[in-house]
Amino acid sequence: MSIYSNISVNKNKTWLIIILFIFFITILSYIFGKASGYGLSMVGVAFIFSGIMSFSSYFYSDKLILSMSHAKTISKSQYPQLYRIVENLCIGSGTLMPKLYIINDTAPNAFATGRDPQHAVMCITSGLLEKLNKSELEGVIAHELSHIKNYDIRVMSIVVVLVGLITLLTDFFMRSLWYRNSDDNKNSSTIFIVIGIALAIISPIIATLIQLAVSRKRELLADASAALLTRYPEGLASALEKIGKDREPLEVANNATAHLFIANPFKGKGVSTWVSGLFNTHPPIEERIKLLRSM
């Protein structure tokens, strides 16, 4: 598969998943409204709360993530080679220079965050600088710049809003069952109540699976975009190979930030079955390397 077709396929799959996500929420809202007897009024309330939370996270999540990761800002005088690589790739991709941060950890990894290219941040670990050569480092940086250029942080923000909305809808629905009265019973039916309770139990799991699926597709898209930017897929493939073989976990990583990194920061937890793979934030690293080397 060529680089261009790889990019196109992953973009289309991402938006298809999001459309299906929205369709799922619409069906869920209808069933909950019918079962609760309140119609669709609860959906409007859920949208408002979800919107407020998403607005806050959209503007302040990068600061929170950097703080949680113990990342420190760096200057060009401290890391001249790193700055030159980032500057050259920014020129090649037509993106603005992101702010650079470093995490003092020997585990090789990196991530990018920020709401758009004008407010982007790139963070790498000291271990990445120590263990990768120049072409491998270029591949990793190109991957993170691709996340910025492709507006992946915005796409994932949309998905987080949708997941949050489902969580609020299920919570409102389950609470509404405790405050039902005779008028509500007239406006609902037993079958909708049973279906509603079943969906309230499984829908957060489904929402999480969809969120992780989008995350994996955006990683594959960033890999393909990075290969297009550097014109040297082997650089990123070799970097991923080294990162995958390094068994040291990243100490500052947690479940809230794991999806941001170029590779799963929790080492020693490989995907053994297709079921466990559904709950992984990243595609199998072997699959990513194979795709890169086929370009």
Summary of the structure (lengths in Angstrom):
residues: 295
radius of gyration: 21.4
end to end distance: 6.0
largest distance: 72.3
contacts: 973
relative contact order: 0.16
helix: 69%
strand: 6%
